[in-house]
Amino acid sequence: MQAISKNKNAILQGIRNTRLSSKSRLKFCLWAPVLLLGSNIGLAAENDQINGKELTLEEVLVTARRKDETLQEVPVSVAVVTADAIDKLNIRKLEDLQSVVAGLTLEEDSIAPNSSLRGVRFDTFASGFNPTVEFYLNDAPIVSLAAIQALFDVGQIEVLRGPQGTLRGRASPSGAITITTQRPDLVDFGGYVDLTSSSNGGGNAKAAVNIPLIEEKLALRFAAFHEENNGNGVRSINSETSSSYQGDGYRVSLRAEPIEALSVNLMYQRIEPDRQTFFQVESANIADPSQPASPRTIHSDERLAVTNYPERASQDMERYGLELAFDLGEFILNYSGSKTDMAVNRKTPYGSGGDLGDFFDASYNQAALDNLGQVISTNTSGESHEFRIATDEPLAGKYSVIAGILYQENSSANDVFNPTALFAQALSPQSFAGVTTTPIVSATDSKEKSVFANVTWDLTEVDELSLGVRYITFETTSTVDVTSQGVTNRISNFDEDWSESIYLLSYRHQYNEDLMAYVTAGSSWRPGISAVGDFSVTPSAREKSFITLEPETSDSIEFGVKSTWLDRRLNLNASAFYQQFDNYPYRAGGNGIYYITTSTRDGQNFTDSVDQFNFVSAVPINVYGIEVESAFQATEQLSVGALFSYSKGEIDNGTVACNDYSPADGQPDSGGNPSVADIRNGTGGDTVGACNASYRSNNAPLWTSTLTSEYSFPFIDVEAYIRGLVTFYGNSENDPANPIDDVDAYNT
């Protein structure tokens, strides 16, 4: 029956992946649950009474507070995606979570993936190993690049919103995502094969086998996947190749329980994805008719690029994990450890931003220039160790205690070969004279040590108070060396250490078995950064202030309600929050900010020129929003759900790097390429402009909403189903200096 079920899923997933117009998809997703609901809900009570069944929603267990609790009783805003939901919705990569978790955005990238939750965006280039949303694999921290990948043989995913860190791993201001893989079964031998094919040429194969080696004592589990697809679905009008993705991976897990008091889980995982990616463009005159027409009009729904060569990237990621749990009677001692090694190689055609407009086209047959590109080779390693001890049962029937220590270190080495095209006369393909390559070597190391404790006090049978604290010490060093004309210059030498304390206070009141309300107040912290990408050997003081930033702090308050209705057939949860940031690292969007860069020639002479860099500015930000989640078991066959999230983050009169040169009026320029003289004159002799900013801090939509439904019914001796999923996204604002790059509301 397992094989039949999986094949059925594959066939129906192939149908689901068949390309439909967005209008057709929307009509189907919206009308299917409505029609089914209308035809069945009126008979639900009568049928349930006749069948003698109690129709209720299934309880979902979460570990948001490092212990098993039901979703409806934990005073935390948490979204749960179970193994059953992952299977039903055919979620094959972490990025797909954003279609089922309202307010979450995840963006894959071969070297710098990012995420957004509750109105602020984590940018890998700006924040390095210190995200706003922390990722965990089997209870241990994992860097975003290794986390935002393919998903296979996963048991459960929990998305916690709001400040984290007094109970779980590291401090993170916006939330945490915990991925728990399937554990080996100590009793039953079994396995599965899951095959998916789609009409656009994609295919995915997943398989797992579980082998009990010593019944109830020792078991082994092996899982693997292989996937091929068309990546982001973008193809180039000037190339015979298209975007593509091919990935392979496997995981070996060993579980041992030699005695009743001891549990051991070992894991090794390796994932090797390869990507080639074209970047989508749209004719500028579609958004702004005053712009000149492009040689060929390209609309966004065509998903086209114009470059001749794609960005190519290969990755090799290894992960080791060890978890121990030892029952000491009144207390349980836990250890969670991990080691991660990653190697990434990427080539981006013509510089870090890419020749997206195909200025250097292939018409002149200069392959050396046409295929010119920045090459990045990155090696990253990290490890973490956490020991914690917790009460098994509340002390004196009232106090639950957890305390522990965490040690984590990360290091990365980057070799960048930055090519510069040389031209005999004007900047034109015909005058191309050769290439000079600038080697750039950067290295970053960080070490974090922290101690934490949390006490939960049952004040009464219906009131609970919890207080958690963490004390953090953090050390980081980074260097950047640039070689030009045979001379190496160290343009950055960042060496800092900090210490900070954070807290989380929560109060919960259980009005009755169906209604609970809570309030939480907490703080968070992230270490300062030194952004890499400005290779000027003589940066100004203002320029340095947009490269090296002090630590970020934040304070948050949240109110929430969790309720069940209709004899536990309907769950309705809502929360509202406000968060204030200081020194948030806001990174300039688009192609960056024009500035004057100074380079060496012959090791002595200095040459000024204009370059672009996505500078990072330390700004104050205010964030507020609401989240609503509901699930309804309408009948035994029909279930529906709805999610809604609204969050708005705004810079509160901060100073940011900006293009304010021609004219210098305190507002970002809307276009044009400034000269060295323009920048000097516009800034009063400085190398980069600055503006006061009070605009949105995030380019994610202000609101998202998701509707889901499933109707199951018997069909030829198997269970068949009709399933609908539609996600709505509100308007998105991108680079504030670019008036035509915003995205209107849309749905999938």
N, C-alpha and C positions, 0 to 999 in steps of 0.2 A: 504493500500500500504506500510505503514511503516513496518508492520510485515513481509510482503512478501520480502521486501528489506533486512531486517535483516536476515531472514532465508536464503536468497540467499547468503548473505555475509558469513554466518556460513558454508554453504555447500562448497562454493568456498575456504574459509579459510581452511577447512578440507582437500581439495584437495591440497592446497598450502603447508600444513604441512606434507603431505605424504612424507616419506623419499625417496629422489632421490640421486644418486651419485652426488658429487660436479661437475663432468664434465657435467652430464645431466642438472643440475640446471643452470650452466653457459651458456650452449648452448641455453637453452630455454630463459633465461633472455636476452641474447644478440641478438639472432636472431629474437625473436618475435617483438621487436620494429623496427628492420631494415626492415623485410619483410613488416610489416604494413606501415612503412614510405614510402618504395619504391612503394607500390601499391596505395597509396592514395595522396601523396603530389603533384603529377603532376596534379591532378584534383581539388586541393583545391581552387585555385583562381577562376576557372570556376564555381565550385559549389557554392562558396560564392556569386559570382556575380549573378548567376541564382536565388539563394534563397534570394538575397537582404539582406544578413546579414553582419554585421561588426564583423569579427573574431578577438578578442583581448584577451590577458591574463587578468584574473580578478585581480583587484587591491587588495592588502593586506594591512590592517591597522596594525600599530605597535604602542606600547607605550614606545619605547626605551628611549625617552626623556621626559617621564611623560606627554605626550600629544599625541593625535591621529595624526599620519602622515602616508603617504603611504610608503611602504618599499623602493621604488625607490627614494624618496626624502630625507630620513633621512641619515645624514653623519656618519653612524655607520655601522660596519660590523655585520649584524644580520641575523640569520637564523630563519625562522618562520615555525612552524608546526601547521596548523590550525585544527579545530575540524573535518573538512571534511577529511583531510589527516590522522588524527589519526584513524578515522573510516575506511577509505579505506584500510589503511595498517595494521589495527588491532593491533595497538600499545597498549599493555596491561601493560607495566611497563616502567619506565623512562629509564632504561638501553637500551631499544630498540631504543632510539633516536640516538644512535651512528651509526645506519645503514642509517639514513636519514640526519644527520648533519655531514658533512665532518670535520675531525680534532678533533672530540669530542670522548672521551672514558669514559665510566662509568662502574664501577665494583660494583656489589652488594656484600654486606657482612652483616652478622648478627649483627655485632657490629662496624665495621670500613669500610664502603664503601668509595670509592675514585673516583676521576675524573681527567681528563687531558684535557687541551685545550691550544693550542699555545705553545707546547714544554716543559711545566713544569707540574709536577704531584702533586696533592693534596693527601697527606697521612694523614688519620685521626689520626693515632697514633703519627705522627710527629707534626701535626698542630692543633689538637683538634677542637675547634669551629671556627677556622679561616682559611677557605679554600682559595685556589687560584681561584676557581670558586664559587661564592656565589649563594645560592639557595633562591628563593622567592616563596611563595604560596599566591596568591591574594595580592600582593604588600608588604607583610611583610616577613622578613627573616625567614628561616627555616633551621635547621641543616640537614646535608647531610643524616644522618641515617633515618630521617623522610621523606626526599624528594625522595630518591632513592628507591621507593616502587611501588606498583601497581598504575596504572592510570585508573581512571574511571570518566565519565561525565565531561571531561575537555573541555574548550572552546578554548584555544590557549596556545601554548608554544613558548616563544621567547628565543633564545640563543644569547646573546650579547658577542662579542669577544673584547678583549682588556681591559685595566684598567677601572674599574667602581667605582662609589662611590660619585662623585660630584653631581649626580642627584638621584641616586637610592641606598637607604639603606646604606650598609656598603662598605668600601673600599675592593676591590678584584683586584688582579693584572692581571688575565687572562681572566675574563669574568663573566657573570651572567646568570643564567637560571631562567626564570620567568614562573611559572605555574598558569594559570588563570582558575578557575573552571567555569562551566556553571552557569549563574545567573538565578534566578527565573524570569519567564515571567509574567508580571503584567496583561496580557490580556487573553491569551489562555490557556485552560486546555489541557494537553497532557502527553505523556510519551512514553517509548519504552522498549523493551526487546531485548537484544543482546546475542546470544548463539554461542559459538565456541567449536568445538570438533576437535581433531587431532588424527592421526593414532598411535601416540606413547603414548596414554592414557591420554593426557591432556584435560582439559575442563575448560571453563571460561563462567561465566554468569554475565551480567551487566544489570541493569535496573534503570530507573528513572521515576518519575512522577512529574508533575508540576501542582500546584493547586492555581489559583488566589482566594484569600480570599475576597478581596475588589477590584473590577476591577479598574485598573490603580493606585491603592494605596498600596495594600499589597498582597504578594504572597509567597507561600511556595514551596520548591523543595526538594524532597527526592531521593537520589541515593545510590545504593549499588552494591557490587560485591562479587562473590565467585569464587575462582580458585583453581584447583588442577592440578599439573603436576609433571614431573620427575626432577624438579630442574635443575641442571647442566648436567643431562643426564649421570652421571657417576655411575657405579655399581661396587661392589667389587667381586673379584673372591673368597673371603673367607667369604662371608656373604650372607644370604638369603634376606637381605633388600637392597634397592637401594636409591639413592638420591631422595628426594621428597620435594615438596613445597605445602603447603595448606594455603590459606589466605582468610580472610573475612574482609569486611570493609563497612562502610556506612557514608553518609554525609547528614546533614540537613542544608538547607540554607533558610534564611528569608530575603526578600527584601521589604523595605517600602519606599514610596515616598509620605508622608502625604501632603506635599505642593510642589509646583513646584521647589522651591529653595533648597530642602533638599532631599538627597538620603542616605539610610541606608542599609547596607548589613551585616548580621550576619551569622556565619557559625560554625558548630561543626562537627568534623570528627574523626572517630576512625578506626584504621587498626590493625588487629591482625594476623600477619603471623607466621607460624611455619615451620621450615626447618630441614631436616636432610641431611647432605652433605658429600659425599665421595670425596676425592681429587685425581685427575687424576695423573697417573704416566706413564712413558715410560721407557723401559729398556735402561740403560745408554750406553750399547755397540752399540745401534743403531746409536746414535750421535757420539760416539767415540769408534771405534772397539777395542782400546787398553784396554778398561774397561772390567772387568770380566763379563761373561754372567750371566744373571739372571736365576733362576730355570725355569721360563717360560718367553719366549720372549713376551713382550707386546708392541704393536705399538700404537701411539697416536690416530689413527682413531678408535681404539677399545673403547676408553673412559672408561678405567678400573682403579680401585684402588685395593690395596692389604690389606688394614686394615680390621680388623674384625668388628669394630664399627664406625659409622659415627659421625661427629660433629653434635650435636643437639642444636637447638636454638629456643627460643620463644620470641616474642616481643608483646608489647601492647603500642600503640602510640595514644595519644589524642591531638587534635589541636582545639583551639578556635580562631576565627577571627572576627574582627569588622572593618568595613570601613564606614567612614562618608564623605560626600561631601556637602558643603554648599555654594551656589552661593550668593556672596555679591555684585554682580553687575560687577564692573571692575575687581574684584578678586574672586578667588575660594579658600575656605579653606578646606583642606583635613586632615583626620586623618586615620592612619592605625595602628591597634594594633593586637597583637597575644599572645597566651599562648600555650606552648607545654609541655606535660608531657610524658615521655617514661620510660618503664621498660623492661630490656633485661636480659634474663638468657641463658647462653651458657655453654656447656661442650665440650671441645676439648680433644679427647683421647690422653692420655699420654703427658701432658705438652702443652705449648702454641704452639709449632710447630707441634705437632702431631707425632705419630709413623708411618709416611707415608710409610716406608719400611717394616712395620710389623715385626720388629726385635723381639718383644714380641708376638709371634704368639700364637694360641690357642692349639697347639699340646700337650702341657704339662698340659692342663686343670687347669690353674691358672687364673680364671676369675678375681680375685682381682687385678692382675697385667695387664691382657689383657684389662680390661675396665677402667684402671686407667686414670684419665684425670683432666686437669685444669678446675675449675668451676669459672665462672665470673657472678656476679650479679650486674647490673648497673641500677641506677635510675637517670634520667636526667630531669631537668626542665628549662624552659626559657621563657622569655617574652620580647616583644619589643613594643615601642610606638613611632610613628612618627607624628609630626604635620608639615604641610607645607602650604604655601600660594603662589598662582601663579596668574599671569595676565590671564584673560579670553581672551582678545584681546590685541595685541601689543600696548603699550603706545606710544602715538604720532605716531602711525602707524609704529614704528620702533623697539621698545624694548619689548622683552618678558622676564619676571623676575619670578624666582622661588626661594624660601628660606624656610628653615625649621630647625627643631631640631630632633634628634634621641636619644632615650635611649633604651639600651638593656642590659639584664643580663642573664647569663646562670650559671647553677650549676650542678655538677654531683658527685655522690658518688658511688665508686666501691668497692665491696667486692670480693677479689680473693683468692681462696683456691688452693695453688700451691702444688701438691703432689710430693714427692721424694721417689722413690723406693729404698729400702735397700736390700743389697745382702750379704750373709754370706761369699762368697769368690769372685770369678770373676764375672764380669757383664754377667750373663747368666740367662735364665728363671729358670733353675733348682736350682739355689742358692738364689732365691727370699726369703727374710726373713720377709718382712713387708713394711709398708708405714709410712712415717712421713709427716704431712701436715703443711705447713707454711701459716697462714692467713696474707693477705696483704690488708690493707685498704687505699684507696686514695680518696681525695676529691679536687675538683677544683671549684673555683668561679671566675667569671669575670663580670665586669661592663664597658660598653662603653657609652660615651656621646659625641655627636658631633653636630656642627652647620654647615649648608651648604647654599650656594647661587650660583645661575647660572643666567647669563645675556646673552641673544641672541640678537644681533644687526643686523638688516637688513641694511647693508651698502648701497646697491643699490637694484634694483629689481632682480639682479642676484647674488649678493654677500652677504654672511652671515658670521658673526663672533660670536663665542660663547666662554665664559669663565666661568668655574665653579671652586669653591674652597670648601674645607671642613676642618674644624679644629676638631681634634679627641683627646679625653682624654680616657685612658684605664687603668683599674686597674685589677689585677689578683692575686689570691693566690692559692696555691696548697700544699698539704701535702701528704706524703706517710709514713705509719707506718707498720713495719714488726714485727711479733711476732714469736720468736723462743725459744723453751725450756721455755715457760711461761714468757719470758721477751720481752717487746715491745720496739723497737727502732724506732725513727723518723729519717729516712734516707734522707728525702727531706723536705725542708720548703721554698717554693718559694713565695716571696711577692714583687711584682713590680708594678710600675705605670709609664706610659709614656704619652707624648703628641706629636702630629705630625700634619702637614698640607699637604694636597695633592691638586693637581690641574688638570684640563683638559681644553686644549685650542684647538678649532677646527675652520677651515675655509672651507667654501663651495662656489663653483662657479658653477652656472647653465649655461652651454654654450648654450643650447636650451632646449626645452621641453623633448628631448629624451636623453640628455647627461649631467651628473653632475660629478664633481670631488671634492674631499675633502682631507684635510690633518689634522691630529690630533696629538697633543703631550700632554703627561700626566704623572703623577706619581701615585704611590700607596704605601701602607704600610700595614704591618701585625705585630701584637705584637710578642714579644719574647715568647719562650716556655720553658717548663721543661718536658723532655721526661720521661715516667714511664716505668720501666722494669728492670733497673739495681738496684738490691737490696743489693749491697755490703755496709757494714757499714763503710768502710774506703776507699772510692774512691780517686784516685790520682787527681792532678790538671788537667792533660790531660784528664783523664776520665770524670771529671766534665765538661770540655769544650765541650764534645760530648753529654752532657745531657741538660745543661742549655744554651740557645742561646739568643742573643740580637735581637731586632726587625729587620724585613726585610724591605728593601726599593727597589723600582724599578722605572725606567724611560722608557718611550716608545714613539715611533713615528710610524705613520701609514699613508700610501697613498692609496687612493681608487678611483675607478671609477664605476659609475652605469649608465647603458645605456639600451635603448630599441630600437628595430630594427623591420623591416618588418611590418610597420603599427601596432606597439605595440603587435605583436605576439611573439616576442622574447625578453627576458630580459637577459642581460649579465653583471655581476658584478664581479669586481676583486679588491683585496687589497694586499698590501705588508707591512710588519711590521718588526720592530727591537725593542727588549726590553733587558734591562740590569738590573740584580738583584745583590744586595749585601745582604749577610747574609741569603741566601735562605736555608731553613732547608732540606738538602739532607739526606735521611734516607737510611742506608745500606740495601741491598736487601738480598734475600735468607734466610738462617737460622740465619743470623746475624754474628757478629764479636766475636771471642774468646777473653776472657779477664779474669783476675784474680778477683774473687769475694771473699770477706771476710765475714764470718758469725760468729755468736756468739754461744757458747756452754756453758751451765750452767750460762749464763749471764756474763761470765768473759773471758773465753778462746776464742781465735780467731783461725779460721780454714780457710786456703786458699784452693781454688779449682778453676777449670776452668769452665766457663759458657759461654753462647752465648747471645748476645743482639743486636738488630738492632739500633745501635747508630745513632745519628743525628748530622750532621756536618754543620756549617754555611759556605757557600761557595759562591763565585761570579759565576754568570751564564749569558751567552749571548744567546739570542734567536732570530732567524730570520725565516721568512717564507712568503708564499703566499697563498691566498685563491681565488678560482674561483667558481662562481655559475651561472647556466644558466637554463632557463625554456623556452620551445617552444611549442606554440599551433599550431601544424602542420596543422591539419584540425579540423573541428568541433568535430570529434570523437576521434582524436589522439593527445595526449600530451606527450612530452618527456622532460627529464631534466637530467642534469649532474652536479656533484659537485666534486671539487678537493681541497685538502688541503695538504700543505707541511710545516712542522715546525721542526726546529732542535734546541734543547737546549743543550748547552755544558758547563760543569764546566770549568772555566777559571783559571787553576792552583790553585785549592783550596786544603786545607788540610782536609782529611777525615779519619775517623777511618777505619782501615784495618787489615787483617791478614798478617802481615809481620814479621814472626818469624823464619822460617826454610826454606831457609836462610833469614837473615835480609838484603835485597838488595834494599829496596825502592819500590818493586813491590809486589802486593798481592800474597800470596801463592795460589797454584792451588788445594791443597788438604791436607789431614792429620789433625790429632787432636793434637794440641800442649799441652805440659805439663806446669805446673806452672813454671818449670825451663826454658823451651823453651821461654816462654813469657818474663820472667825476663831478660834472656840473650839477646833476640832479641831487647828489648826496652831499654837496659841499666838500668834496675831496675824498669821500669814503669809497669803499670797493663794492658795497651792496646796499640796496635800499631797504627801508623799514616803514611799515604802516601800522596804525592802530586798527585792530580788527574786532568786530563784534558780529561774526557770522557763524554758521553751523560748523561744528567740529568734526562732522562725519559725512561721508558721501553715501551712506546707506539710506534706504527709504525711511521716512519718519514713521510709517506704520506698515505692518504686514498682517495678513489674515489668512487663515487656512481652514478649509472645509473638507471633511472626510466622511465617507460613508462606505458601508459594506453590507450586502445582502447575500446570504448563503442559502442554498436549497439543494435537495438531492437531485442527482441527474445520472442516470444509468449506473446506479450502485456506487457512485462516488459523490463527494460533496463539491458542488460547483458554487461559483460566486460571481457577483457583479460588484466592482469596487470603483469608487470615484475619489479623486483627490484634486483639489484646485487651490492654488496659492496666489494671493493678490499682493502686489507690491505698490506702495505709494510712490510719489514723485521723488527723484533723487537729484541732489545737487552735487556737482563735482568740483572742479577747480573754480574758486570764486572769481579768478581773473579771466576766465573763459566763459563768455555769455552763451555759447552755443553747444556746450558739451553736457548739459543736463539731460536727464532721462525722464520721460513721462511715465505715469503709472502703467503697469502691465500685469498680466497674469500668466501662470503656467498651469 
